[in-house]
C-alpha cells in the first residue's frame, strides 16, 4: 500500500505555506495519513486558535469520506442523501471547504486540511499542497 513519507509531508507542508504566504493568509495546515491520523500540522504566525482544530478535522473528514470537504458540504444539506450525518458521533466531520484527499495511483494515501482564510483561500492552499506531491498525486476534483 502506498503511503506518505515524512520527507514528502515536509515537502507538501512547505508548498502549502508558500501558497498561504502568496495569498497573505495566516493559516494552519494539517496532513493526515489514509486512516485520518495526524502526520504533521503547522500553525503560521497570526493564525487564530480555531484554525488548529479545524485544519485537522478537515483533513480527517477528507480521509474518512475519501472526498473533498466542499463536495461533502453539498451532501449534508437538508433534503440531500447525507443530511443528519453532521454532527456525527465523533464530532470530527467538518463539511467546510479546505479538506482534500491525497491519492497515489487512485489510492488514498492521506489528506490535507487548511483553515485560516476564506473558504476559497483554504481550498486554494489545499490544492497547492495536493499538486505539490508531484507525479501520480492530484487533488480530488477535476
C-alpha positions in Angstrom: 0.0 0.0 0.0 1.3 3.4 -0.9 1.9 5.8 2.0 3.2 9.3 2.5 6.7 9.5 3.8 7.7 12.1 6.4 10.0 13.7 3.8 7.1 14.1 1.4 4.9 15.5 4.2 7.6 18.2 4.8 7.6 19.0 1.1 3.8 19.4 0.8 3.6 21.5 4.0 6.2 23.8 2.5 4.1 24.1 -0.6 1.1 25.0 1.5 3.0 27.6 3.4 4.2 29.2 0.2 0.7 29.3 -1.1 -0.6 30.8 2.1 2.1 33.4 2.1 1.4 34.3 -1.5 -2.3 34.8 -0.6 -1.3 36.7 2.6 -3.2 34.2 4.8 -2.2 33.1 8.3 -3.3 29.5 8.0 -3.0 26.2 9.8 -2.2 23.2 7.6 -2.7 19.6 8.7 -1.7 16.4 6.9 -3.2 13.1 8.0 -2.5 9.6 6.7 -5.1 7.4 5.0 -6.6 6.4 8.3 -7.0 10.0 9.4 -4.1 10.1 11.9 -2.2 13.3 12.1 1.3 13.2 10.5 2.0 16.9 10.7 0.3 20.2 11.5 1.7 23.7 11.3 0.2 26.9 12.5 1.5 30.1 10.8 2.2 33.2 12.9 -1.0 35.1 13.3 -3.3 32.1 12.7 -6.2 32.1 15.1 -6.6 29.3 17.6 -9.7 27.9 15.9 -7.7 27.1 12.8 -5.7 24.5 14.7 -8.5 22.0 15.3 -10.5 22.9 12.1 -7.5 22.2 9.8 -7.0 18.7 11.4 -10.7 18.0 11.3 -11.0 19.0 7.6 -8.1 16.6 6.8 -9.7 13.9 8.9 -13.0 14.4 7.1 -11.4 14.2 3.7 -9.6 11.0 4.6 -12.7 9.4 6.3 -15.1 10.0 3.4 -12.4 9.9 0.7 -13.9 13.1 -0.8 -13.2 16.8 -0.8 -14.9 18.5 2.1 -16.6 21.1 -0.2 -18.3 18.2 -2.0 -19.3 16.7 1.3 -20.8 20.0 2.3 -23.3 19.7 -0.6 -24.4 16.2 0.5 -25.2 17.1 4.2 -27.7 19.9 3.3 -31.4 19.4 4.0 -33.1 17.0 1.6 -29.7 15.6 0.5 -28.7 12.0 1.0 -26.3 12.5 3.9 -28.4 15.1 5.8 -28.2 14.4 9.5 -24.7 12.9 9.4 -23.2 16.1 10.8 -22.8 16.5 13.7 -21.6 12.9 13.7 -20.8 10.7 16.7 -17.1 11.5 16.7 -17.7 15.3 16.3 -14.9 15.5 13.8 -16.7 15.5 10.4 -16.4 19.0 9.0 -18.3 19.9 5.9 -16.4 23.1 5.1 -14.1 23.7 2.1 -10.4 23.2 2.7 -10.0 19.5 3.0 -8.8 17.3 0.1 -7.9 13.6 0.0 -4.5 12.8 -1.4 -4.2 9.9 -3.8 -1.4 8.0 -5.3 -2.3 5.8 -8.4 -6.0 6.1 -7.4 -5.3 5.0 -3.8 -6.0 7.2 -0.8 -2.7 7.9 0.9 -3.7 10.8 3.2 -5.5 14.1 3.2 -4.8 17.8 3.8 -6.9 20.3 5.8 -6.4 24.0 5.7 -8.1 26.7 7.8 -7.3 30.4 8.3 -8.6 32.2 5.2 -11.8 32.4 3.3 -13.2 29.1 2.1 -11.8 29.8 -1.4 -8.4 30.6 0.1 -8.4 27.5 2.2 -9.3 25.4 -0.8 -6.6 27.1 -2.9 -3.9 26.3 -0.3 -5.1 22.7 0.0 -4.9 22.4 -3.8 -1.4 23.7 -3.8 -0.5 21.0 -1.3 -2.1 18.3 -3.4 -0.4 19.5 -6.6 3.0 19.6 -4.9 3.0 15.9 -4.3 4.1 15.5 -7.9 3.6 12.7 -10.4 0.7 10.4 -9.6 -0.9 12.6 -6.9 -3.6 15.1 -7.7 -6.3 16.9 -5.8 -9.6 15.0 -5.6 -11.5 17.2 -8.1 -11.0 17.9 -11.7 
